[in-house]
């Protein structure tokens, strides 16, 4: 089982790669509102969202684990 997804790590990854929420929502095929809510810890990330984000940003799943 995977560790919990850290939304703040999503924001960090986007900023490192210079990707906006708008860019990522298009790349990942998820709503911009959902990305924002996950980044702020207001909603948990579904397995589908996690998979889409990992593939879109090209980072290992472990990067987003809560530490």
N, C-alpha and C positions, 0 to 999 in steps of 0.2 A: 504494500500500500504506500502511496506517495505521501510526503509531508504536506501540511497545509500550504496553500499558495499565498505568498506575501504580495499584496497589492502594491505596496510602496516600492517593491523591487521592479514591478512593471513600469512604474513611472521612471525609475532610475534607468532602466534599460532603454526606454524610449528616448530619454534625454541624452544618454550616451551616444545613441545612434542618430540623433537629430530627427526623430520620428514624432510627428504630432499625433494626438488622439485621432484626428480626422484621417491621417494617413493610415494608421494602424487599423482603424475600424474598416477601412476599405480593403486593405490587405488581408485581414483576418476574417472578414465577412460577418462581423458582429456590430452591434449598435455602439455608437460613440458614447451614448448615455451609460450603457452597461460598463464600458471600459472605465469611465470616470467613477462610477459607483464602486467598482472593484478596487481601483487605485486608492480610493478614500476609505476603504474598509466597510462600506455600507452594504455591500452584497458579496456573498462568497463567489468564487470563480468555479464554474461548472467544468467537468472534465473536457467538454467540447471547447470551451473558451480557452482553457489552458493549452490544449493541443494546437488550436489555431494560432495563439500568441507565440508559442514555442516555434512553430513552423515559420511564421511570418518574420520573426526576429532572428531566427537561426541560432538561438541560444539553447543550451541544455536545460532540461526541466529543473534540474537541481538549482539552477541560478535563482529560481523563483521560490524556493522553499523558505519557510519561516525558520530563522535561526535563533 
